[in-house]
Amino acid sequence: MPELPEVEVTRRSFALEITGARVESVRVGKPLRWPLGCDPQSLVGCKVLGLRRRGKYLLLDLNRGLLLLHLGMSGSVRFAPSLPVPGVHDHFELLTSQGVLRLHDPRRFGAVVYASGEQDPMAIKLLGGLGMEPLSDQFSLPAFLAGLQASRAAIKQLLLAGRVVVGVGNIYASEVLFLAKIHPATAASSIGSTQVQALYLAIREVLARAVEAGGTTLRDFSNANGMTGHFQQETHVYGRDNAPCHFCGTPIGLFKQGQRTTYFCPQCQSA
């Protein structure tokens, strides 16, 4: 699943190119996770004011409302002066004066949703419960500490939930917990302030490194220009079960938390 770094990499790959464009036509394919929420033809003539990100959502600001794009489990977007004829998994397309924006999503868990503004009930439903942005000044250590102290959930599960801090998905949660030397099943409220600070810094470091590496491509992620990421070449624990830990040599272990696989070092992250 594309996580925060992949969405941010995608945003950066075409934000400048689409800003200022005029929507000339809209094509909607098979139904996605949520309906568009407006008549597609009502978007024709809109001007693109900019492209932002909130959590794992891309926010395409228009002079009349905004579009919220989510890549789901396997989605990706392309933006180019022209694109080939849409394929069976190409489910949404904006033809603009500056290029074609297309959502490709084989599993159709992604979405493109129109909202009149950020106070629109649909925008509030999708964005209202999101936690702090980890790569922004909004990410406060005291607020992070307070969020952890208020929860008895396992720390990895709390990170994945996105209520305290957004975008620390399965790959990156395993990596940040390893760097902070915290066992993934540790109750969030039991983590001391020194380790919370280490975790806070690890979140910032890992996500920033992942963005610079172009994200993680395990199967089919690529940015809007078709470029794949290579953070998977830098992981310490994720995807390295039974391989030696880079620090202590202990074989990397794994176990299930909820429906997700957790990777960790039994020595460096002893409970």
C-alpha atoms as a printed R data frame, in Angstrom:
    type eleno elety resid chain resno       x       y       z
1   ATOM     1    CA   MET     A     1   0.000   0.000   0.000
2   ATOM     2    CA   PRO     A     2   1.360   3.473  -0.809
3   ATOM     3    CA   GLU     A     3   2.180   5.183   2.480
4   ATOM     4    CA   LEU     A     4   2.988   8.803   3.320
5   ATOM     5    CA   PRO     A     5   6.409   8.880   1.622
6   ATOM     6    CA   GLU     A     6   5.005   7.417  -1.586
7   ATOM     7    CA   VAL     A     7   2.129   9.917  -1.608
8   ATOM     8    CA   GLU     A     8   4.491  12.817  -0.931
9   ATOM     9    CA   VAL     A     9   6.851  11.616  -3.674
10  ATOM    10    CA   THR     A    10   3.876  11.439  -6.021
11  ATOM    11    CA   ARG     A    11   2.787  14.961  -5.079
12  ATOM    12    CA   ARG     A    12   6.234  16.406  -5.705
13  ATOM    13    CA   SER     A    13   6.484  14.678  -9.062
14  ATOM    14    CA   PHE     A    14   3.716  16.751 -10.698
15  ATOM    15    CA   ALA     A    15   2.612  19.557  -8.340
16  ATOM    16    CA   LEU     A    16   4.318  22.307 -10.325
17  ATOM    17    CA   GLU     A    17   3.294  20.908 -13.694
18  ATOM    18    CA   ILE     A    18  -0.441  20.799 -12.937
19  ATOM    19    CA   THR     A    19  -0.715  24.096 -11.034
20  ATOM    20    CA   GLY     A    20  -2.515  26.680 -13.157
21  ATOM    21    CA   ALA     A    21  -4.050  24.098 -15.485
22  ATOM    22    CA   ARG     A    22  -7.653  24.317 -16.693
23  ATOM    23    CA   VAL     A    23  -9.809  21.181 -16.634
24  ATOM    24    CA   GLU     A    24 -11.009  20.455 -20.162
25  ATOM    25    CA   SER     A    25 -12.705  17.073 -19.747
26  ATOM    26    CA   VAL     A    26 -13.261  14.318 -17.171
27  ATOM    27    CA   ARG     A    27 -13.491  10.558 -17.662
28  ATOM    28    CA   VAL     A    28 -14.812   8.257 -14.922
29  ATOM    29    CA   GLY     A    29 -14.364   4.481 -15.232
30  ATOM    30    CA   LYS     A    30 -15.439   1.678 -12.907
31  ATOM    31    CA   PRO     A    31 -16.644   2.600  -9.392
32  ATOM    32    CA   LEU     A    32 -13.925   3.210  -6.814
33  ATOM    33    CA   ARG     A    33 -14.038   3.033  -3.016
34  ATOM    34    CA   TRP     A    34 -16.244   6.122  -2.768
35  ATOM    35    CA   PRO     A    35 -18.256   7.914  -5.460
36  ATOM    36    CA   LEU     A    36 -16.912  11.120  -7.003
37  ATOM    37    CA   GLY     A    37 -19.671  13.099  -5.313
38  ATOM    38    CA   CYS     A    38 -20.430  15.480  -8.169
39  ATOM    39    CA   ASP     A    39 -21.361  15.513 -11.834
40  ATOM    40    CA   PRO     A    40 -18.012  14.989 -13.612
41  ATOM    41    CA   GLN     A    41 -18.942  17.663 -16.149
42  ATOM    42    CA   SER     A    42 -19.203  20.239 -13.352
43  ATOM    43    CA   LEU     A    43 -15.404  20.077 -13.049
44  ATOM    44    CA   VAL     A    44 -14.887  21.216 -16.639
45  ATOM    45    CA   GLY     A    45 -13.592  24.779 -16.675
46  ATOM    46    CA   CYS     A    46 -12.160  24.613 -13.160
47  ATOM    47    CA   LYS     A    47  -8.654  25.961 -12.623
48  ATOM    48    CA   VAL     A    48  -6.083  24.003 -10.594
49  ATOM    49    CA   LEU     A    49  -4.715  26.258  -7.857
50  ATOM    50    CA   GLY     A    50  -2.247  23.773  -6.374
51  ATOM    51    CA   LEU     A    51  -1.592  20.277  -5.057
52  ATOM    52    CA   ARG     A    52  -1.207  19.489  -1.352
53  ATOM    53    CA   ARG     A    53  -1.018  16.363   0.789
54  ATOM    54    CA   ARG     A    54  -2.784  15.486   4.055
55  ATOM    55    CA   GLY     A    55  -1.786  12.097   5.413
56  ATOM    56    CA   LYS     A    56  -2.169   9.685   2.501
57  ATOM    57    CA   TYR     A    57  -4.548  11.991   0.592
58  ATOM    58    CA   LEU     A    58  -3.575  14.218  -2.298
59  ATOM    59    CA   LEU     A    59  -5.609  17.433  -2.284
60  ATOM    60    CA   LEU     A    60  -6.044  19.033  -5.689
61  ATOM    61    CA   ASP     A    61  -7.206  22.572  -4.960
62  ATOM    62    CA   LEU     A    62  -9.553  24.048  -7.566
63  ATOM    63    CA   ASN     A    63 -11.029  27.500  -7.882
64  ATOM    64    CA   ARG     A    64 -14.345  25.752  -7.134
65  ATOM    65    CA   GLY     A    65 -13.730  23.214  -4.363
66  ATOM    66    CA   LEU     A    66 -11.132  20.452  -4.300
67  ATOM    67    CA   LEU     A    67 -10.542  16.824  -5.261
68  ATOM    68    CA   LEU     A    68  -9.274  14.353  -2.665
69  ATOM    69    CA   LEU     A    69  -7.283  11.498  -4.225
70  ATOM    70    CA   HIS     A    70  -6.407   8.324  -2.320
71  ATOM    71    CA   LEU     A    71  -4.234   5.611  -3.858
72  ATOM    72    CA   GLY     A    72  -5.781   2.767  -1.871
73  ATOM    73    CA   MET     A    73  -3.876  -0.532  -1.822
74  ATOM    74    CA   SER     A    74  -2.339  -0.539  -5.276
75  ATOM    75    CA   GLY     A    75  -3.135   2.774  -6.942
76  ATOM    76    CA   SER     A    76  -0.833   5.202  -8.692
77  ATOM    77    CA   VAL     A    77  -1.286   8.382 -10.680
78  ATOM    78    CA   ARG     A    78   0.317   9.567 -13.889
79  ATOM    79    CA   PHE     A    79   0.578  13.093 -15.193
80  ATOM    80    CA   ALA     A    80   1.977  13.721 -18.660
81  ATOM    81    CA   PRO     A    81   1.343  15.866 -21.745
82  ATOM    82    CA   SER     A    82  -0.400  12.813 -23.237
83  ATOM    83    CA   LEU     A    83  -0.999   9.201 -22.222
84  ATOM    84    CA   PRO     A    84  -1.889   5.982 -24.076
85  ATOM    85    CA   VAL     A    85  -5.519   4.922 -24.477
86  ATOM    86    CA   PRO     A    86  -6.911   4.128 -20.983
87  ATOM    87    CA   GLY     A    87  -6.613   0.505 -19.898
88  ATOM    88    CA   VAL     A    88  -8.990  -1.678 -17.917
89  ATOM    89    CA   HIS     A    89  -7.536  -0.488 -14.589
90  ATOM    90    CA   ASP     A    90  -7.535   3.237 -15.401
91  ATOM    91    CA   HIS     A    91 -10.576   4.512 -13.515
92  ATOM    92    CA   PHE     A    92 -10.353   8.312 -13.446
93  ATOM    93    CA   GLU     A    93  -8.857  10.881 -15.772
94  ATOM    94    CA   LEU     A    94  -8.637  14.659 -15.940
95  ATOM    95    CA   LEU     A    95  -7.660  16.147 -19.272
96  ATOM    96    CA   THR     A    96  -6.222  19.584 -18.538
97  ATOM    97    CA   SER     A    97  -4.630  22.344 -20.548
98  ATOM    98    CA   GLN     A    98  -1.233  21.275 -19.178
99  ATOM    99    CA   GLY     A    99  -1.480  17.493 -19.330
100 ATOM   100    CA   VAL     A   100  -3.464  14.379 -18.453
101 ATOM   101    CA   LEU     A   101  -3.921  13.231 -14.845
102 ATOM   102    CA   ARG     A   102  -4.874   9.542 -14.591
103 ATOM   103    CA   LEU     A   103  -5.551   7.204 -11.652
104 ATOM   104    CA   HIS     A   104  -4.522   3.583 -12.231
105 ATOM   105    CA   ASP     A   105  -5.875   1.205  -9.580
106 ATOM   106    CA   PRO     A   106  -6.129  -2.565 -10.247
107 ATOM   107    CA   ARG     A   107  -7.836  -3.321  -6.904
108 ATOM   108    CA   ARG     A   108 -10.117  -0.229  -6.889
109 ATOM   109    CA   PHE     A   109  -9.588   0.567  -3.187
110 ATOM   110    CA   GLY     A   110  -8.505   4.073  -4.129
111 ATOM   111    CA   ALA     A   111 -10.801   7.045  -4.584
112 ATOM   112    CA   VAL     A   112 -11.282  10.457  -6.125
113 ATOM   113    CA   VAL     A   113 -13.785  12.524  -4.137
114 ATOM   114    CA   TYR     A   114 -15.039  16.060  -4.743
115 ATOM   115    CA   ALA     A   115 -15.621  18.406  -1.808
116 ATOM   116    CA   SER     A   116 -16.749  22.022  -1.873
117 ATOM   117    CA   GLY     A   117 -14.036  22.847   0.683
118 ATOM   118    CA   GLU     A   118 -12.293  21.453   3.746
119 ATOM   119    CA   GLN     A   119 -15.422  22.130   5.837
120 ATOM   120    CA   ASP     A   120 -17.503  19.989   3.487
121 ATOM   121    CA   PRO     A   121 -18.932  17.010   5.473
122 ATOM   122    CA   MET     A   122 -17.158  14.534   3.177
123 ATOM   123    CA   ALA     A   123 -13.796  16.269   3.617
124 ATOM   124    CA   ILE     A   124 -14.296  16.313   7.379
125 ATOM   125    CA   LYS     A   125 -15.186  12.614   7.323
126 ATOM   126    CA   LEU     A   126 -12.016  11.701   5.430
127 ATOM   127    CA   LEU     A   127  -9.553  14.155   6.971
128 ATOM   128    CA   GLY     A   128 -10.999  15.139  10.337
129 ATOM   129    CA   GLY     A   129  -9.607  12.230  12.354
130 ATOM   130    CA   LEU     A   130  -6.048  12.418  11.048
131 ATOM   131    CA   GLY     A   131  -3.206  13.016  13.475
132 ATOM   132    CA   MET     A   132  -0.197  15.309  13.251
133 ATOM   133    CA   GLU     A   133   1.840  15.589  10.050
134 ATOM   134    CA   PRO     A   134   5.217  14.028  10.943
135 ATOM   135    CA   LEU     A   135   7.315  16.056   8.484
136 ATOM   136    CA   SER     A   136   5.842  19.418   9.453
137 ATOM   137    CA   ASP     A   137   6.273  21.845  12.331
138 ATOM   138    CA   GLN     A   138   2.865  20.611  13.518
139 ATOM   139    CA   PHE     A   139   4.541  17.426  14.790
140 ATOM   140    CA   SER     A   140   5.113  18.334  18.429
141 ATOM   141    CA   LEU     A   141   7.068  16.132  20.849
142 ATOM   142    CA   PRO     A   142   4.864  17.096  23.864
143 ATOM   143    CA   ALA     A   143   1.683  16.322  21.902
144 ATOM   144    CA   PHE     A   144   3.194  13.047  20.679
145 ATOM   145    CA   LEU     A   145   4.128  12.066  24.232
146 ATOM   146    CA   ALA     A   146   0.631  12.925  25.467
147 ATOM   147    CA   GLY     A   147  -0.951  10.860  22.697
148 ATOM   148    CA   LEU     A   148   1.120   7.808  23.597
149 ATOM   149    CA   GLN     A   149   0.509   8.164  27.330
150 ATOM   150    CA   ALA     A   150  -3.259   8.197  26.717
151 ATOM   151    CA   SER     A   151  -3.275   4.838  24.918
152 ATOM   152    CA   ARG     A   152  -2.880   1.266  26.137
153 ATOM   153    CA   ALA     A   153  -2.672  -0.059  22.568
154 ATOM   154    CA   ALA     A   154   0.499  -1.710  21.307
155 ATOM   155    CA   ILE     A   155   2.763   1.027  19.979
156 ATOM   156    CA   LYS     A   156   2.892  -0.320  16.446
157 ATOM   157    CA   GLN     A   157  -0.895  -0.569  16.275
158 ATOM   158    CA   LEU     A   158  -1.203   2.998  17.553
159 ATOM   159    CA   LEU     A   159   1.190   4.256  14.891
160 ATOM   160    CA   LEU     A   160  -0.728   2.443  12.140
161 ATOM   161    CA   ALA     A   161  -4.046   3.916  13.319
162 ATOM   162    CA   GLY     A   162  -2.891   7.438  12.397
163 ATOM   163    CA   ARG     A   163  -4.801   9.194  15.161
164 ATOM   164    CA   VAL     A   164  -1.714  10.603  16.893
165 ATOM   165    CA   VAL     A   165   0.598  10.951  13.898
166 ATOM   166    CA   VAL     A   166  -0.300  10.178  10.280
167 ATOM   167    CA   GLY     A   167   1.525   8.244   7.605
168 ATOM   168    CA   VAL     A   168   3.590   5.785   9.642
169 ATOM   169    CA   GLY     A   169   2.363   2.713   7.766
170 ATOM   170    CA   ASN     A   170   3.457  -0.884   8.140
171 ATOM   171    CA   ILE     A   171   6.861  -0.626   6.481
172 ATOM   172    CA   TYR     A   172   7.887   2.542   8.258
173 ATOM   173    CA   ALA     A   173   6.437   1.585  11.663
174 ATOM   174    CA   SER     A   174   8.707  -1.464  11.745
175 ATOM   175    CA   GLU     A   175  11.693   0.677  10.776
176 ATOM   176    CA   VAL     A   176  11.128   3.516  13.254
177 ATOM   177    CA   LEU     A   177  10.513   1.150  16.155
178 ATOM   178    CA   PHE     A   178  13.762  -0.634  15.336
179 ATOM   179    CA   LEU     A   179  15.731   2.625  15.336
180 ATOM   180    CA   ALA     A   180  14.122   3.638  18.641
181 ATOM   181    CA   LYS     A   181  14.825   0.154  20.112
182 ATOM   182    CA   ILE     A   182  11.189  -0.377  21.111
183 ATOM   183    CA   HIS     A   183   9.450  -3.755  20.849
184 ATOM   184    CA   PRO     A   184   6.401  -3.386  18.560
185 ATOM   185    CA   ALA     A   185   4.032  -4.994  21.102
186 ATOM   186    CA   THR     A   186   4.945  -2.578  23.914
187 ATOM   187    CA   ALA     A   187   1.955  -0.714  25.333
188 ATOM   188    CA   ALA     A   188   2.194   2.891  24.155
189 ATOM   189    CA   SER     A   189   1.449   4.301  27.609
190 ATOM   190    CA   SER     A   190   4.346   2.374  29.160
191 ATOM   191    CA   ILE     A   191   7.052   3.915  26.975
192 ATOM   192    CA   GLY     A   192   9.273   6.306  28.904
193 ATOM   193    CA   SER     A   193   9.907   9.881  27.833
194 ATOM   194    CA   THR     A   194  13.481   9.155  26.656
195 ATOM   195    CA   GLN     A   195  12.288   6.383  24.336
196 ATOM   196    CA   VAL     A   196   9.366   8.524  23.141
197 ATOM   197    CA   GLN     A   197  11.865  11.196  22.119
198 ATOM   198    CA   ALA     A   198  13.928   8.551  20.292
199 ATOM   199    CA   LEU     A   199  10.780   7.363  18.516
200 ATOM   200    CA   TYR     A   200   9.794  10.930  17.594
201 ATOM   201    CA   LEU     A   201  13.197  11.536  16.015
202 ATOM   202    CA   ALA     A   202  13.144   8.139  14.268
203 ATOM   203    CA   ILE     A   203   9.778   8.915  12.656
204 ATOM   204    CA   ARG     A   204  11.119  12.153  11.246
205 ATOM   205    CA   GLU     A   205  14.373  10.549  10.078
206 ATOM   206    CA   VAL     A   206  12.890   7.440   8.442
207 ATOM   207    CA   LEU     A   207  10.060   9.222   6.634
208 ATOM   208    CA   ALA     A   208  12.381  11.962   5.370
209 ATOM   209    CA   ARG     A   209  14.885   9.364   4.114
210 ATOM   210    CA   ALA     A   210  12.088   7.448   2.404
211 ATOM   211    CA   VAL     A   211  10.884  10.563   0.595
212 ATOM   212    CA   GLU     A   212  14.421  11.311  -0.581
213 ATOM   213    CA   ALA     A   213  14.742   7.701  -1.782
214 ATOM   214    CA   GLY     A   214  11.615   8.074  -3.912
215 ATOM   215    CA   GLY     A   215   9.495   5.918  -1.609
216 ATOM   216    CA   THR     A   216   9.358   2.135  -1.387
217 ATOM   217    CA   THR     A   217   8.553  -0.029  -4.400
218 ATOM   218    CA   LEU     A   218   7.738  -3.569  -3.329
219 ATOM   219    CA   ARG     A   219   5.477  -4.442  -6.256
220 ATOM   220    CA   ASP     A   220   4.163  -1.693  -8.470
221 ATOM   221    CA   PHE     A   221   4.519   1.751  -6.871
222 ATOM   222    CA   SER     A   222   5.819   4.538  -9.088
223 ATOM   223    CA   ASN     A   223   5.398   8.295  -9.017
224 ATOM   224    CA   ALA     A   224   3.468  10.424 -11.508
225 ATOM   225    CA   ASN     A   225   6.420  10.291 -13.912
226 ATOM   226    CA   GLY     A   226   6.658   6.489 -13.760
227 ATOM   227    CA   MET     A   227   9.775   6.453 -11.537
228 ATOM   228    CA   THR     A   228  10.053   3.721  -8.876
229 ATOM   229    CA   GLY     A   229  11.414   4.149  -5.350
230 ATOM   230    CA   HIS     A   230  14.356   2.411  -3.722
231 ATOM   231    CA   PHE     A   231  13.922   2.800   0.061
232 ATOM   232    CA   GLN     A   232  13.403  -0.989   0.194
233 ATOM   233    CA   GLN     A   233  17.162  -1.268  -0.319
234 ATOM   234    CA   GLU     A   234  17.786   0.619   2.943
235 ATOM   235    CA   THR     A   235  15.495  -1.178   5.411
236 ATOM   236    CA   HIS     A   236  16.958  -2.583   8.617
237 ATOM   237    CA   VAL     A   237  14.149  -5.012   9.460
238 ATOM   238    CA   TYR     A   238  11.207  -4.830   7.061
239 ATOM   239    CA   GLY     A   239  11.243  -7.758   4.633
240 ATOM   240    CA   ARG     A   240  14.466  -9.140   6.173
241 ATOM   241    CA   ASP     A   241  13.130 -12.070   8.247
242 ATOM   242    CA   ASN     A   242  15.942 -14.490   9.236
243 ATOM   243    CA   ALA     A   243  18.602 -12.114   7.831
244 ATOM   244    CA   PRO     A   244  21.197 -10.891  10.373
245 ATOM   245    CA   CYS     A   245  20.513  -7.605  12.154
246 ATOM   246    CA   HIS     A   246  22.762  -4.863  10.800
247 ATOM   247    CA   PHE     A   247  23.762  -3.945  14.374
248 ATOM   248    CA   CYS     A   248  23.928  -7.125  16.452
249 ATOM   249    CA   GLY     A   249  23.775  -9.999  13.956
250 ATOM   250    CA   THR     A   250  20.674 -11.593  15.508
251 ATOM   251    CA   PRO     A   251  18.285 -13.026  12.881
252 ATOM   252    CA   ILE     A   252  15.410 -10.634  12.214
253 ATOM   253    CA   GLY     A   253  12.105 -12.027  13.488
254 ATOM   254    CA   LEU     A   254   8.509 -11.497  12.471
255 ATOM   255    CA   PHE     A   255   5.041 -11.991  13.915
256 ATOM   256    CA   LYS     A   256   1.468 -10.953  13.149
257 ATOM   257    CA   GLN     A   257  -0.137  -7.907  14.724
258 ATOM   258    CA   GLY     A   258  -3.748  -7.699  13.653
259 ATOM   259    CA   GLN     A   259  -3.659  -8.504   9.948
260 ATOM   260    CA   ARG     A   260  -0.172  -7.065   9.370
261 ATOM   261    CA   THR     A   261   3.289  -8.622   9.533
262 ATOM   262    CA   THR     A   262   5.690  -6.995  11.979
263 ATOM   263    CA   TYR     A   263   9.462  -7.245  11.585
264 ATOM   264    CA   PHE     A   264  11.830  -6.651  14.508
265 ATOM   265    CA   CYS     A   265  15.183  -7.581  16.027
266 ATOM   266    CA   PRO     A   266  14.678  -9.817  19.117
267 ATOM   267    CA   GLN     A   267  17.944  -8.528  20.603
268 ATOM   268    CA   CYS     A   268  17.865  -4.804  19.834
269 ATOM   269    CA   GLN     A   269  14.123  -4.560  20.581
270 ATOM   270    CA   SER     A   270  13.807  -6.948  23.511
271 ATOM   271    CA   ALA     A   271  10.490  -6.555  25.334
